[in-house]
């Protein structure tokens, strides 16, 4: 029988936006930077839209914008 949990899935990466870049910091401290020019919806997004994301098997999905960033 499957087990279900009502807890929200813990986000294992940290996102920050600065100087036209999206920075993704992984749990091991390694950081990747992505130019927002690659993701026009993210570049023009509100703070609320940028904060509404979830971690997926392949990377990050911004829910309101329907944008995926593969890591």
NORKA-V623797 format. One record per pair of residues at least 24 apart in sequence whose C-alpha atoms are under 6 Angstrom apart, sorted by sequence separation. I is the first residue (numbers start at 1). J is the second residue. If there is no record, write none. Layout:
I;J / I;J
This chain:
none
